């Protein structure tokens, strides 16, 4: 699945989200910048917990 630059997973542009939520665009982008790595780490930790570290490498 690919998205155009500036769209979220539902195809809404950041500006539209900003207008709908009354949150500035730069604030949304900043929150996204910090949320994505945190979310990836949490998912990785959960995956490791569920599957275990197989050490295939």
C-alpha positions as CSV (number, residue, x, y, z in Angstrom):
1,X,0.0,0.0,0.0
2,X,1.5,3.4,-0.9
3,X,0.4,6.8,0.1
4,X,0.9,10.2,-1.5
5,X,3.2,12.5,0.4
6,X,1.2,14.3,3.1
7,X,-1.6,11.8,3.3
8,X,-2.4,9.5,6.2
9,X,-3.6,5.9,6.0
10,X,-7.1,7.0,5.1
11,X,-5.9,9.3,2.4
12,X,-6.5,12.6,4.2
13,X,-4.0,15.3,3.9
14,X,-2.3,16.6,7.0
15,X,-3.8,20.0,6.3
16,X,-7.3,18.5,6.3
17,X,-6.5,16.8,9.6
18,X,-5.2,20.1,11.0
19,X,-8.4,21.9,10.0
20,X,-10.7,19.2,11.4
21,X,-8.9,19.0,14.7
22,X,-7.9,22.6,15.1
23,X,-4.2,21.5,15.6
24,X,-1.5,23.3,13.7
25,X,0.1,21.4,10.8
26,X,3.6,21.7,12.3
27,X,2.3,20.3,15.6
28,X,0.8,17.3,13.8
29,X,4.1,16.7,11.9
30,X,6.1,17.0,15.1
31,X,3.9,14.5,16.9
32,X,4.1,12.1,14.0
33,X,7.9,12.4,13.9
34,X,8.1,11.3,17.5
35,X,5.2,8.8,17.4
36,X,6.4,6.7,14.5
37,X,9.8,5.5,16.0
38,X,8.1,5.0,19.4
39,X,5.4,2.9,17.7
40,X,7.9,0.9,15.8
41,X,9.9,0.1,19.0
42,X,6.7,-1.0,20.8
43,X,5.7,-3.2,17.9
44,X,9.2,-4.7,17.8
45,X,9.1,-5.4,21.6
46,X,5.7,-7.0,21.3
47,X,6.8,-9.1,18.4
48,X,9.9,-10.3,20.3
49,X,7.7,-11.1,23.3
50,X,5.2,-13.1,21.2
51,X,7.6,-14.8,18.9
52,X,10.8,-14.7,20.9
53,X,14.3,-13.9,19.7
54,X,15.1,-16.8,17.4
55,X,18.6,-15.6,16.7
56,X,18.4,-16.7,13.0
57,X,21.4,-14.8,11.9
